[in-house]
Amino acid sequence: MHATDYSALEDSDAVELVRGKRVAVVGSMKSALDIATDCANVNEFPCTLIYSTPIWLIPQTPECLMLLGLLFGSHFFELTLHKPGDGFFLALLTTLLTSTRWVIIKIMECYLRWKLPLKKNGFQPKHSFQQSISACVFAACPQHLFSRVEEGSIFLRESSNWSFCEGGLRFEDESRPLDVDLVILATGSKGDEKLRDLFVSPKFKDYIMGPANGIVPLYREVVHPRIPQLVVIEYSEDVSNMYMSEMLSRWLCHFIDGSFRLPPIREMDEEIRRWEKHRKTYAGKYYSRSCVASLHIWHNDQLCRDMGCSPWRKKGLLSESSLALIVSWITINCELMNIEILVQGDTH
């Protein structure tokens, strides 16, 4: 079954589903880690977590989230990255700060290696944290994940080549199959194919997919230049998808209300190409994931200017930077720790 079907179950039904079964979970992102931990908590049989590539995990501790917001959720860090459409002086400043960005990345990587037993358990990523933050390829680490691994409740299995067989799963490098009763596929969904399948016309299917080895061409991550009647919210990812969804929805309302007009197709295509170049530079092989996390302030500033709103919320650069750090910490904290606000009557 797919992880979305598992997540749709009531808690009691999910427990009954996995109880007494040998479960394998395929994937390495947050849903896979959460499901594997859930299975280990309620089942007497060990859960096998199968992943093709280990990713960077973020401990759900206040100090780690503060460090993440401090290092990557500020205007200063974005100054160390070449941005789509930046001018000569801004590009020059970015070039001068390249070594500073390298130091920031290494500080975060060293902290995560120190905080989590990644290497000990064979879950140390082979790519840099820069690629992770630029492609949104990282996940909050469940609180007891590695303690479950060390006690044998969860087996970590790195493999990109496996297949179903009678009674379980067969791996290419092993002759004996793995006995499995239930396989949960936490492998995500191909959003670009979902967008393509909206259309019957081959012409529009090609439009929405864009050129080969490219990104889905959405101007401001919302509108396709050649299909202006189609609006896509939340296709692209950010550090906080809730916050990005809110900003894109506001942008859309201003556009529908006539507050601004879209630029010519040629200009929108050029802007999309600049973003694609940025992603290929910093996200590496993960560039097609359409993530704006490393430049979320720059992206939101663009949306604000389109809407005629000032992107500056405070007076003075120092005050603005301090506010950005606080907002980044709160945003990342809420997103990664999945804080739920329960409203009971008049009590919040």
Rosetta silent file (secondary structure, phi, psi, omega in degrees, C-alpha in Angstrom):
SEQUENCE: MHATDYSALEDSDAVELVRGKRVAVVGSMKSALDIATDCANVNEFPCTLIYSTPIWLIPQTPECLMLLGLLFGSHFFELTLHKPGDGFFLALLTTLLTSTRWVIIKIMECYLRWKLPLKKNGFQPKHSFQQSISACVFAACPQHLFSRVEEGSIFLRESSNWSFCEGGLRFEDESRPLDVDLVILATGSKGDEKLRDLFVSPKFKDYIMGPANGIVPLYREVVHPRIPQLVVIEYSEDVSNMYMSEMLSRWLCHFIDGSFRLPPIREMDEEIRRWEKHRKTYAGKYYSRSCVASLHIWHNDQLCRDMGCSPWRKKGLLSESSLALIVSWITINCELMNIEILVQGDTH
SCORE:     score description
SCORE:     0.000 S_00000001
   1 L     0.000  160.356  178.838    0.000    0.000    0.000 S_00000001
   2 E   -89.275  155.407 -177.697    1.041    3.620   -0.425 S_00000001
   3 H   -60.733  -31.585  179.214    1.873    5.832    2.535 S_00000001
   4 H   -64.506  -36.562  177.132   -1.051    8.132    1.719 S_00000001
   5 H   -69.188  -38.665  178.043   -3.458    5.215    2.209 S_00000001
   6 H   -65.357  -42.946 -178.179   -1.770    4.299    5.483 S_00000001
   7 H   -66.428  -25.160 -179.358   -1.916    7.905    6.722 S_00000001
   8 L   -75.541  -12.838 -179.118   -5.641    8.064    5.943 S_00000001
   9 L   -73.974  151.224  169.363   -6.345    5.299    8.465 S_00000001
  10 L   -65.833  154.970 -177.010   -7.529    5.996   11.993 S_00000001
  11 H   -55.878  -44.115 -178.741   -4.807    5.437   14.594 S_00000001
  12 H   -66.013  -37.624  178.822   -6.461    2.289   15.931 S_00000001
  13 H   -68.333  -36.967  178.580   -6.911    0.868   12.424 S_00000001
  14 H   -65.179  -39.563  178.338   -3.270    1.564   11.581 S_00000001
  15 H   -63.698  -45.179  179.983   -2.138   -0.261   14.702 S_00000001
  16 H   -65.594  -31.053 -179.147   -4.279   -3.291   13.863 S_00000001
  17 H   -64.685  -42.138 -174.213   -3.010   -3.261   10.291 S_00000001
  18 H   -94.895  -14.240 -176.302    0.656   -3.685   11.245 S_00000001
  19 L   -63.704  129.661  177.916    0.252   -5.692   14.435 S_00000001
  20 L    75.839   10.771 -179.090    1.715   -9.181   14.118 S_00000001
  21 L  -116.256  150.409  171.679    3.027   -8.521   10.602 S_00000001
  22 L   -85.418  113.003 -171.543    6.520   -8.284    9.157 S_00000001
  23 E  -110.263  138.018  171.245    6.496   -4.773    7.700 S_00000001
  24 E  -120.875  132.530  177.449    8.854   -3.152    5.208 S_00000001
  25 E  -113.446  129.033 -178.478    8.730    0.593    4.562 S_00000001
  26 E  -106.236  121.981  179.355   10.261    1.942    1.363 S_00000001
  27 L   140.516  169.448 -179.471   11.553    5.507    1.432 S_00000001
  28 L  -136.103   -1.554  179.318   13.805    7.860    3.374 S_00000001
  29 L   -85.210 -172.846 -169.188   11.791   11.064    3.803 S_00000001
  30 H   -59.218  -42.798 -177.877    9.707   12.073    6.812 S_00000001
  31 H   -63.206  -40.001  178.747    6.655    9.896    6.121 S_00000001
  32 H   -64.134  -43.795 -179.684    8.810    6.778    5.746 S_00000001
  33 H   -65.143  -41.609 -179.936   10.690    7.484    8.974 S_00000001
  34 H   -65.156  -43.544 -178.446    7.496    8.183   10.901 S_00000001
  35 H   -66.102  -42.161  179.031    5.754    5.038    9.656 S_00000001
  36 H   -61.971  -40.563  178.340    8.773    2.850   10.423 S_00000001
  37 H   -66.815  -40.425  177.243    8.935    4.283   13.947 S_00000001
  38 H   -60.053  -44.815 -179.612    5.202    3.747   14.440 S_00000001
  39 H   -62.708  -40.725 -179.462    5.524    0.113   13.360 S_00000001
  40 H   -66.771  -28.985 -177.805    8.451   -0.439   15.706 S_00000001
  41 H   -74.844  -27.390 -172.595    6.491    1.017   18.620 S_00000001
  42 H  -115.599   -6.125 -171.685    3.496   -1.311   18.298 S_00000001
  43 L  -115.753  145.431  177.357    4.826   -4.468   16.653 S_00000001
  44 L   -80.874  -19.229  177.936    6.822   -7.383   18.005 S_00000001
  45 L   -90.784  142.883  176.537    8.482   -7.946   14.625 S_00000001
  46 L   -64.159  146.630  176.692   11.287   -5.621   13.480 S_00000001
  47 E   -98.846  134.190  179.273   10.389   -3.148   10.741 S_00000001
  48 E   -99.281  122.627  177.820   12.704   -2.951    7.722 S_00000001
  49 E  -101.832  113.526 -177.524   13.300    0.529    6.303 S_00000001
  50 E  -103.622  125.093 -178.893   14.481    0.291    2.685 S_00000001
  51 E  -138.575  150.192 -179.878   16.013    3.398    1.163 S_00000001
  52 L   -91.388  -34.559 -178.682   18.036    4.100   -1.962 S_00000001
  53 L  -142.147  124.719  176.508   19.890    7.201   -0.745 S_00000001
  54 L   -68.703  147.177 -179.630   20.330    8.444    2.838 S_00000001
  55 L  -120.206  166.598  176.469   19.304   12.059    3.443 S_00000001
  56 E   -73.329  131.621  178.459   20.191   14.644    6.053 S_00000001
  57 E  -107.547  144.322 -177.948   18.003   14.366    9.145 S_00000001
  58 E  -110.327  116.992  176.347   17.163   17.278   11.446 S_00000001
  59 E   -61.876  141.451 -179.357   16.843   16.539   15.197 S_00000001
  60 L   -89.324   63.466  177.523   13.597   17.902   16.636 S_00000001
  61 L  -121.400  147.947 -178.287   15.261   19.897   19.385 S_00000001
  62 H   -56.901  -40.847 -177.096   14.899   23.646   20.012 S_00000001
  63 H   -68.011  -34.404  178.958   18.630   24.311   19.739 S_00000001
  64 H   -70.255  -42.386  179.154   18.901   22.509   16.396 S_00000001
  65 H   -66.401  -35.871  176.136   15.903   24.328   14.947 S_00000001
  66 H   -65.186  -42.809  178.551   17.298   27.630   16.202 S_00000001
  67 H   -63.036  -41.252  179.426   20.651   26.853   14.568 S_00000001
  68 H   -62.768  -44.892  178.369   18.919   25.933   11.314 S_00000001
  69 H   -67.330  -36.564 -178.935   16.952   29.178   11.301 S_00000001
  70 H   -66.713  -42.109 -175.823   19.999   31.197   12.331 S_00000001
  71 H   -82.642  -37.935 -170.506   22.249   29.811    9.603 S_00000001
  72 H  -117.637   -5.543 -177.048   19.809   29.327    6.710 S_00000001
  73 L  -107.418   32.955 -175.419   16.744   31.434    7.484 S_00000001
  74 L  -129.214  163.356  174.468   18.296   34.886    7.195 S_00000001
  75 H   -61.614  -34.661 -175.778   19.024   37.546    4.599 S_00000001
  76 H   -62.267  -45.258 -179.124   22.732   37.041    5.223 S_00000001
  77 H   -62.434  -38.206 -179.625   22.788   33.423    4.078 S_00000001
  78 H   -67.519  -22.145  174.271   20.904   34.314    0.914 S_00000001
  79 H   -66.730  -22.056 -179.242   23.603   36.894    0.183 S_00000001
  80 L   -84.956   -0.011 -178.686   26.019   33.964   -0.181 S_00000001
  81 L  -115.796  136.369  172.495   23.944   32.461   -3.028 S_00000001
  82 L   -68.978  129.585 -173.211   23.725   33.669   -6.612 S_00000001
  83 L  -109.840  151.259  176.761   20.108   34.592   -7.185 S_00000001
  84 L   -62.006  118.817  177.364   17.973   34.609  -10.335 S_00000001
  85 L    84.444   12.620  177.864   18.156   38.097  -11.773 S_00000001
  86 L   -73.080  150.873 -178.086   20.684   39.569   -9.349 S_00000001
  87 L   -82.547 -174.453 -175.225   22.713   42.511  -10.602 S_00000001
  88 H   -63.218  -49.421 -175.510   26.468   42.942  -10.982 S_00000001
  89 H   -68.453  -37.459  177.698   27.219   44.236   -7.479 S_00000001
  90 H   -67.703  -39.513  176.818   25.009   41.667   -5.764 S_00000001
  91 H   -65.710  -37.366  177.870   26.617   38.879   -7.812 S_00000001
  92 H   -64.889  -43.366  177.910   30.061   40.240   -6.913 S_00000001
  93 H   -61.555  -41.151  178.245   29.179   40.251   -3.204 S_00000001
  94 H   -61.136  -42.581  178.709   27.943   36.671   -3.491 S_00000001
  95 H   -61.430  -40.406  179.418   31.207   35.621   -5.102 S_00000001
  96 H   -67.425  -26.353 -177.358   33.160   37.225   -2.260 S_00000001
  97 L   -96.227   10.496 -178.586   31.031   35.369    0.292 S_00000001
  98 H   -58.118  -43.754 -179.056   31.443   31.928   -1.308 S_00000001
  99 H   -67.093  -31.523  177.335   33.899   30.760    1.343 S_00000001
 100 H   -65.171  -41.514  177.414   31.515   31.998    4.054 S_00000001
 101 H   -61.903  -41.342  179.203   28.737   29.822    2.620 S_00000001
 102 H   -59.492  -42.361  179.617   31.093   26.831    2.628 S_00000001
 103 H   -64.645  -42.746  179.683   31.853   27.417    6.329 S_00000001
 104 H   -61.179  -44.115  179.610   28.134   27.686    7.175 S_00000001
 105 H   -61.853  -44.810 -177.902   27.381   24.421    5.344 S_00000001
 106 H   -67.022  -34.913  177.063   30.241   22.606    7.096 S_00000001
 107 H   -61.586  -44.752 -179.019   29.132   23.874   10.517 S_00000001
 108 H   -66.985  -41.815  179.871   25.671   22.432    9.951 S_00000001
 109 H   -63.614  -43.086  179.500   26.997   19.120    8.628 S_00000001
 110 H   -64.553  -38.799  179.173   29.390   18.720   11.576 S_00000001
 111 H   -63.557  -44.757 -178.095   26.616   19.527   14.028 S_00000001
 112 H   -67.216  -37.478  176.669   24.264   16.927   12.501 S_00000001
 113 H   -65.325  -34.871  179.575   27.000   14.261   12.491 S_00000001
 114 H   -74.433  -36.688 -174.164   27.680   15.031   16.152 S_00000001
 115 H   -79.531  -32.864 -175.736   24.010   15.108   17.137 S_00000001
 116 L  -123.021  143.114  179.337   22.878   11.965   15.299 S_00000001
 117 L   -79.957   61.585 -175.471   24.639    8.580   14.858 S_00000001
 118 L   -68.374  -51.543 -177.199   24.422    8.782   11.061 S_00000001
 119 L   -65.845  -39.394 -178.887   27.754    7.166   10.181 S_00000001
 120 L   -59.525  -35.936 -176.907   27.408    4.478   12.857 S_00000001
 121 L  -102.307   12.744  176.802   24.117    3.311   11.352 S_00000001
 122 L    68.070   26.963 -177.620   25.108    3.704    7.698 S_00000001
 123 L  -116.990   26.679  179.691   22.740    6.620    7.169 S_00000001
 124 L   -85.260  123.755 -177.502   25.268    9.357    6.438 S_00000001
 125 L   -63.833  151.798  177.083   24.396   11.237    3.226 S_00000001
 126 L   -95.342  -10.455  178.336   26.841   11.344    0.356 S_00000001
 127 L  -104.174  164.272 -176.808   25.668   14.767   -0.797 S_00000001
 128 L   -78.883  161.827  176.523   26.208   18.098    0.927 S_00000001
 129 H   -68.289  -23.172  175.259   23.692   19.856    3.132 S_00000001
 130 H   -59.671  -44.641  177.223   23.705   22.637    0.529 S_00000001
 131 H   -64.051  -37.930 -179.308   22.027   20.280   -1.941 S_00000001
 132 H   -63.514  -48.395 -176.824   19.544   19.199    0.726 S_00000001
 133 H   -70.869  -28.128 -179.589   18.435   22.712    1.641 S_00000001
 134 H   -80.871  -18.255 -178.367   18.324   23.741   -2.044 S_00000001
 135 H  -119.441    4.772 -177.586   16.176   20.750   -3.022 S_00000001
 136 L    57.963   35.968  178.323   14.164   20.244    0.201 S_00000001
 137 L  -102.706   67.999  173.771   15.728   16.789    0.539 S_00000001
 138 E  -152.218  165.067 -174.975   15.881   16.620    4.326 S_00000001
 139 E  -149.384  151.593  172.584   13.529   15.452    7.034 S_00000001
 140 E   -69.100  132.497 -178.373   12.782   15.829   10.718 S_00000001
 141 E   -83.937  121.482  175.121   14.214   12.876   12.585 S_00000001
 142 L   -54.443  145.907 -169.688   11.636   11.030   14.729 S_00000001
 143 L   -56.871  -40.829 -173.787   12.590   11.252   18.375 S_00000001
 144 L  -111.221   22.641 -175.835   13.311    7.543   18.935 S_00000001
 145 H   -58.902  -56.811 -173.234   14.373    6.496   15.433 S_00000001
 146 H   -75.663  -23.756  172.721   17.993    5.581   16.129 S_00000001
 147 H   -68.358  -35.246  175.576   17.239    4.118   19.558 S_00000001
 148 H   -68.323  -35.947  177.883   14.823    1.757   17.791 S_00000001
 149 H   -65.287  -44.538 -177.076   17.567    0.954   15.262 S_00000001
 150 H   -68.758  -29.831  178.277   20.092    0.181   18.000 S_00000001
 151 H   -85.978   -4.699  176.751   17.671   -2.081   19.877 S_00000001
 152 L    90.737    8.213  178.703   16.843   -3.969   16.676 S_00000001
 153 L   -78.366  -22.126  176.805   13.235   -2.803   16.272 S_00000001
 154 E  -129.957  129.670  173.791   14.121   -1.136   12.959 S_00000001
 155 E  -103.632  127.685  175.954   16.507   -2.504   10.340 S_00000001
 156 E   -93.444  126.615 -176.886   18.017    0.014    7.917 S_00000001
 157 E  -132.163  110.944  178.561   18.561   -1.438    4.479 S_00000001
 158 E   -87.743  118.490 -179.956   20.133    0.610    1.660 S_00000001
 159 L  -162.763  134.978  176.719   19.108   -0.777   -1.713 S_00000001
 160 L  -110.136    0.726 -177.222   17.943    0.711   -4.986 S_00000001
 161 L  -134.785   96.954  177.620   17.276   -2.614   -6.704 S_00000001
 162 E  -141.584  165.052 -178.779   14.635   -4.861   -5.187 S_00000001
 163 E  -150.120  159.594  175.788   11.539   -6.650   -6.424 S_00000001
 164 E   -77.163  145.880  173.465    8.472   -8.423   -5.115 S_00000001
 165 E  -145.084  173.675 -179.331    8.513  -12.201   -4.911 S_00000001
 166 L   -63.802  118.025  177.341    6.330  -14.854   -3.378 S_00000001
 167 L    92.957   -4.999 -179.485    6.367  -14.303    0.357 S_00000001
 168 E   167.783 -139.806 -176.762    8.348  -11.087    0.450 S_00000001
 169 E  -125.014  142.342  178.059   11.029   -9.016   -1.247 S_00000001
 170 E  -115.302  132.809  178.451   14.069  -10.078   -3.197 S_00000001
 171 E  -104.973  147.646 -174.122   17.253   -7.994   -3.327 S_00000001
 172 L   -62.537  -34.724 -175.052   19.705   -8.146   -6.181 S_00000001
 173 L   -92.169    7.987  179.801   22.719   -8.828   -3.937 S_00000001
 174 L  -135.144  140.667  179.824   21.046  -11.608   -1.905 S_00000001
 175 L   -84.713  -28.954 -178.580   19.725  -14.998   -2.921 S_00000001
 176 L   -91.057  127.055 -178.845   17.431  -15.389    0.069 S_00000001
 177 L   -72.451  160.775  175.782   14.319  -13.185    0.007 S_00000001
 178 E   -90.428  122.354  179.250   13.207  -11.021    2.915 S_00000001
 179 E   -69.543  119.835 -176.976   10.037  -12.376    4.529 S_00000001
 180 L  -139.872  136.000  174.886    7.477   -9.572    4.437 S_00000001
 181 L   -97.947  -28.984 -175.599    3.715   -9.496    5.032 S_00000001
 182 E  -144.030  131.400  176.567    3.131   -5.825    4.284 S_00000001
 183 E  -117.178  123.921  178.084    5.059   -3.272    2.180 S_00000001
 184 E  -109.110  118.491 -176.008    4.290    0.433    2.668 S_00000001
 185 E   -93.383   99.163  175.708    5.577    2.621   -0.167 S_00000001
 186 L   -98.629   59.140 -172.067    6.511    6.037    1.224 S_00000001
 187 L  -104.360   12.157  179.158    8.024    7.032   -2.095 S_00000001
 188 L    75.255 -171.570  178.504    6.195   10.305   -2.665 S_00000001
 189 L  -136.214  148.244 -177.834    4.181   11.146   -5.746 S_00000001
 190 L   -86.833   94.267 -176.833    5.228   12.441   -9.138 S_00000001
 191 H   -63.070  -34.500 -179.916    3.609   15.848   -9.215 S_00000001
 192 H   -65.171  -37.334  178.423    4.755   16.633  -12.746 S_00000001
 193 H   -69.888  -33.409  176.249    2.976   13.541  -14.074 S_00000001
 194 H   -64.448  -40.985  177.088   -0.189   14.521  -12.197 S_00000001
 195 H   -65.053  -41.260  179.927   -0.098   17.925  -13.878 S_00000001
 196 H   -63.524  -38.791 -176.785    0.506   16.316  -17.267 S_00000001
 197 L   -73.599   -6.221  173.760   -2.406   13.925  -16.828 S_00000001
 198 L   -67.316  -22.682 -172.749   -4.770   16.869  -16.369 S_00000001
 199 L  -109.478  149.351  174.032   -4.645   17.371  -20.133 S_00000001
 200 L   -94.360  -37.369 -176.708   -5.773   15.268  -23.065 S_00000001
 201 L   -67.502  126.116  175.643   -3.968   17.311  -25.722 S_00000001
 202 H   -58.434  -32.229 -179.830   -0.362   16.160  -26.370 S_00000001
 203 H   -62.018  -46.426 -179.274    0.504   19.810  -27.031 S_00000001
 204 H   -75.399  -27.495  173.124   -0.500   20.896  -23.528 S_00000001
 205 H   -61.592  -41.371  177.985    1.093   17.798  -22.018 S_00000001
 206 H   -68.896  -37.655  178.208    4.384   18.969  -23.536 S_00000001
 207 H   -57.505  -51.618 -172.576    3.768   22.518  -22.350 S_00000001
 208 H   -70.063  -29.910 -179.513    3.295   21.586  -18.718 S_00000001
 209 H   -79.961  -25.330 -178.714    6.266   19.207  -18.607 S_00000001
 210 L    75.905 -175.058 -179.792    8.636   21.681  -20.211 S_00000001
 211 L   -68.134  158.635  178.161   11.823   20.730  -22.066 S_00000001
 212 L   -60.033  143.090 -179.471   13.617   17.461  -21.390 S_00000001
 213 L    60.619   26.966  177.795   15.926   17.577  -18.347 S_00000001
 214 L  -117.510 -173.555  178.293   14.260   20.807  -17.250 S_00000001
 215 L  -100.513  163.066  173.300   11.932   21.914  -14.489 S_00000001
 216 L   -66.025  117.872 -170.683    8.171   22.318  -14.667 S_00000001
 217 L   -78.211   92.227  177.876    8.020   25.890  -16.051 S_00000001
 218 L  -118.263  120.668  177.157    5.908   27.858  -13.577 S_00000001
 219 E   -72.502  128.466 -175.275    6.341   31.620  -13.336 S_00000001
 220 L    57.602   20.942 -178.492    6.582   32.636   -9.662 S_00000001
 221 L    65.480   22.941 -175.378    5.913   28.929   -8.975 S_00000001
 222 L  -130.800  -53.490 -167.768    2.245   29.558   -9.831 S_00000001
 223 E  -113.677  135.515  173.362    1.409   30.267  -13.482 S_00000001
 224 E   -83.872  128.751 -175.683    2.481   28.514  -16.669 S_00000001
 225 L   -57.392  -32.218 -176.373    3.400   31.161  -19.277 S_00000001
 226 L  -102.021   -0.321  174.750    1.586   29.311  -22.081 S_00000001
 227 E  -133.042   67.621 -173.732   -1.384   28.106  -20.004 S_00000001
 228 E   -65.877  -15.452  177.734   -2.388   31.257  -18.083 S_00000001
 229 E   -78.323  -12.089 -178.902   -5.787   29.769  -17.183 S_00000001
 230 E   -99.854  125.104  177.148   -4.025   27.105  -15.084 S_00000001
 231 E  -119.346  132.604 -177.814   -2.852   28.081  -11.604 S_00000001
 232 L  -119.882  120.226  176.631   -0.831   25.684   -9.452 S_00000001
 233 L  -109.249  132.054  175.078   -0.507   26.211   -5.712 S_00000001
 234 L    73.135   24.950  169.073    1.995   24.189   -3.654 S_00000001
 235 L   -74.551  -45.971  178.447    3.717   22.365   -6.486 S_00000001
 236 L   -78.223  158.604 -177.362    7.040   23.834   -5.403 S_00000001
 237 E  -109.321  157.696  176.863    8.422   23.199   -1.934 S_00000001
 238 L  -144.250  176.574  175.477    9.743   25.511    0.764 S_00000001
 239 L   -58.808  -40.197  174.245   10.990   25.216    4.322 S_00000001
 240 L  -124.957  107.518 -179.418    7.366   25.786    5.321 S_00000001
 241 H   -69.034  -28.023  177.674    4.859   24.746    2.669 S_00000001
 242 H   -64.652  -43.857 -179.448    2.015   26.271    4.707 S_00000001
 243 H   -66.572  -42.767 -179.975    3.655   29.688    4.606 S_00000001
 244 H   -64.717  -40.505  178.248    4.461   29.414    0.902 S_00000001
 245 H   -60.569  -40.409  178.055    0.904   28.332    0.112 S_00000001
 246 H   -62.727  -45.162 -178.777   -0.393   31.409    1.944 S_00000001
 247 H   -65.083  -43.620 -179.648    1.926   33.752    0.025 S_00000001
 248 H   -66.053  -36.028  178.790    1.085   32.226   -3.365 S_00000001
 249 H   -66.762  -40.237  176.895   -2.637   32.394   -2.601 S_00000001
 250 H   -64.491  -42.627  177.947   -2.354   36.082   -1.716 S_00000001
 251 H   -58.473  -43.837 -179.307   -0.364   36.689   -4.911 S_00000001
 252 H   -63.708  -42.135  179.682   -3.087   34.939   -6.914 S_00000001
 253 H   -62.603  -41.419  177.300   -5.849   37.008   -5.294 S_00000001
 254 H   -63.326  -39.131  179.877   -4.020   40.244   -6.161 S_00000001
 255 H   -65.959  -45.771  179.666   -3.577   39.041   -9.736 S_00000001
 256 H   -64.215  -34.433 -179.666   -7.250   38.099  -10.142 S_00000001
 257 L   -75.497   -6.635  177.757   -8.216   41.442   -8.587 S_00000001
 258 L    85.919   16.521 -179.951   -6.197   43.241  -11.262 S_00000001
 259 L   -67.157  -27.178  178.185   -3.513   44.667   -8.977 S_00000001
 260 L  -153.242  166.019  179.158   -0.837   43.705  -11.507 S_00000001
 261 L  -117.512  152.491  176.449   -0.471   42.077  -14.892 S_00000001
 262 L   -70.973  144.928  175.660    1.714   39.212  -15.976 S_00000001
 263 L   -70.500  170.589  177.259    4.787   40.167  -18.017 S_00000001
 264 L   -58.374  156.079 -177.761    5.132   38.998  -21.645 S_00000001
 265 H   -55.019  -40.773 -178.303    5.706   35.282  -22.214 S_00000001
 266 H   -60.142  -41.231  179.682    9.301   35.907  -23.246 S_00000001
 267 H   -69.919  -37.737  177.501   10.090   37.597  -19.922 S_00000001
 268 H   -66.150  -40.061  177.218    8.389   34.854  -17.924 S_00000001
 269 H   -61.564  -40.262 -179.641   10.355   32.200  -19.830 S_00000001
 270 H   -65.885  -40.404  177.943   13.581   34.041  -19.074 S_00000001
 271 H   -64.337  -40.063  177.644   12.760   34.234  -15.361 S_00000001
 272 H   -63.815  -40.492  178.415   11.999   30.501  -15.305 S_00000001
 273 H   -64.464  -36.179  178.650   15.344   29.772  -16.995 S_00000001
 274 H   -65.667  -40.439  177.256   17.164   31.844  -14.379 S_00000001
 275 H   -66.718  -37.702  178.340   15.541   29.831  -11.582 S_00000001
 276 H   -63.569  -41.105  177.966   16.381   26.595  -13.355 S_00000001
 277 H   -62.644  -41.607  178.473   20.028   27.653  -13.612 S_00000001
 278 H   -61.042  -45.035 -177.755   20.071   28.455   -9.894 S_00000001
 279 H   -66.360  -40.060  178.940   18.635   25.045   -8.989 S_00000001
 280 H   -65.790  -30.372 -179.793   21.060   23.165  -11.205 S_00000001
 281 H   -72.204  -43.332 -170.589   23.933   25.090   -9.584 S_00000001
 282 H  -105.679  -26.353 -178.194   23.016   24.468   -5.943 S_00000001
 283 L   -94.922  -10.034  178.249   20.691   21.450   -5.866 S_00000001
 284 H    61.458 -131.188 -175.856   22.758   19.218   -8.161 S_00000001
 285 H   -69.619  -10.996 -178.946   20.948   16.080   -9.250 S_00000001
 286 H   -96.618   14.518 -172.214   17.873   17.093   -7.216 S_00000001
 287 H   -60.541  -28.962 -174.469   17.239   20.294   -9.213 S_00000001
 288 H   -75.140   -2.186 -178.456   13.962   19.058  -10.715 S_00000001
 289 H   -74.748   -7.797  177.154   12.245   18.981   -7.283 S_00000001
 290 L    54.213   64.808  179.672   11.302   22.673   -7.693 S_00000001
 291 E  -115.634  137.600  178.716   12.319   23.841   -4.218 S_00000001
 292 L  -115.504   17.817 -172.741   12.823   27.487   -3.214 S_00000001
 293 H   -59.807  -40.267 -176.687   13.908   26.838    0.391 S_00000001
 294 H   -72.121  -19.322  178.520   17.421   28.252    0.020 S_00000001
 295 H  -127.675   38.561 -175.266   16.019   31.492   -1.457 S_00000001
 296 H   -67.818  -30.964  177.510   12.609   31.660    0.198 S_00000001
 297 H   -68.524  -45.447  178.462   13.150   35.278    1.343 S_00000001
 298 H   -60.070  -43.632 -179.796   14.186   36.353   -2.166 S_00000001
 299 H   -64.723  -44.730  179.527   11.200   34.526   -3.670 S_00000001
 300 H   -66.901  -32.787  175.706    8.745   36.031   -1.191 S_00000001
 301 H   -63.255  -38.032  177.048   10.209   39.493   -1.816 S_00000001
 302 H   -62.875  -43.558  178.554    9.444   39.032   -5.512 S_00000001
 303 H   -61.889  -41.205 -179.921    5.845   38.120   -4.682 S_00000001
 304 H   -63.107  -43.503 -179.366    5.543   41.189   -2.420 S_00000001
 305 H   -65.287  -38.186  175.944    6.831   43.535   -5.113 S_00000001
 306 H   -59.337  -40.364 -176.507    4.380   42.093   -7.639 S_00000001
 307 H   -80.063   -5.491 -177.447    1.540   42.758   -5.188 S_00000001
 308 L    80.218   20.154  179.600    2.759   46.286   -4.502 S_00000001
 309 L  -105.126  145.296  176.991    3.697   45.431   -0.916 S_00000001
 310 L   -75.580  129.259  177.550    6.972   46.371    0.691 S_00000001
 311 L   -73.398  -12.171  179.374    9.058   43.281    1.515 S_00000001
 312 L   -89.442  126.371 -175.831   10.590   45.194    4.450 S_00000001
 313 L  -101.784  -17.311 -178.353    8.562   44.806    7.632 S_00000001
 314 L  -128.938  168.538  176.890   10.711   46.846   10.020 S_00000001
 315 L   -92.678  118.518  178.309   12.722   50.073    9.896 S_00000001
 316 L   101.337  143.327 -177.565   16.401   49.402    9.478 S_00000001
 317 H   -65.263  -38.638 -177.785   18.442   46.439    8.273 S_00000001
 318 H   -64.822  -46.171  179.250   19.334   45.297   11.800 S_00000001
 319 H   -63.573  -40.341 -179.852   15.714   45.190   12.970 S_00000001
 320 H   -64.201  -41.596 -179.823   14.649   43.438    9.770 S_00000001
 321 H   -65.759  -40.166  179.041   17.367   40.796   10.144 S_00000001
 322 H   -64.467  -42.724  179.026   16.406   40.155   13.772 S_00000001
 323 H   -63.774  -40.392 -179.151   12.745   39.757   12.827 S_00000001
 324 H   -60.941  -38.779  179.258   13.676   37.413    9.962 S_00000001
 325 H   -65.588  -42.514 -179.769   15.563   35.164   12.365 S_00000001
 326 H   -64.719  -46.599  179.693   12.627   35.027   14.770 S_00000001
 327 H   -62.669  -41.742  179.403   10.098   34.339   11.994 S_00000001
 328 H   -61.842  -42.965 -179.481   12.373   31.693   10.463 S_00000001
 329 H   -63.984  -45.432 -179.508   12.771   29.934   13.792 S_00000001
 330 H   -62.972  -43.258 -178.044    9.016   29.918   14.473 S_00000001
 331 H   -62.902  -49.933 -179.140    8.226   28.765   10.929 S_00000001
 332 H   -65.019  -38.945  179.722   10.758   25.936   10.903 S_00000001
 333 H   -60.607  -46.227 -178.812    9.784   24.945   14.447 S_00000001
 334 H   -67.063  -40.388 -175.399    6.101   24.639   13.544 S_00000001
 335 H   -70.176  -46.413 -173.668    6.768   22.812   10.271 S_00000001
 336 H   -78.595  -33.869 -177.106    9.278   20.242   11.514 S_00000001
 337 H   -93.254   -0.897  175.498    7.749   19.521   14.913 S_00000001
 338 L    52.074   51.210  179.660    4.173   19.397   13.550 S_00000001
 339 L   -68.792  130.805  176.846    2.758   21.557   16.313 S_00000001
 340 L  -110.291  129.205  177.342   -1.016   21.292   16.518 S_00000001
 341 L   -97.428  115.967 -178.870   -3.002   24.116   18.076 S_00000001
 342 L   -97.589  122.949  179.849   -6.122   22.729   19.745 S_00000001
 343 L  -102.639  118.329  179.576   -8.917   25.202   20.221 S_00000001
 344 E  -123.443  104.257 -176.847  -11.365   24.309   22.992 S_00000001
 345 L    64.944 -125.030  178.088  -14.056   26.899   23.463 S_00000001
 346 L   -96.946    4.577 -178.365  -12.406   30.249   24.165 S_00000001
 347 E   -94.807  127.001 -178.127   -9.150   28.638   25.312 S_00000001
 348 L  -109.495    0.000    0.000   -6.276   28.665   22.777 S_00000001
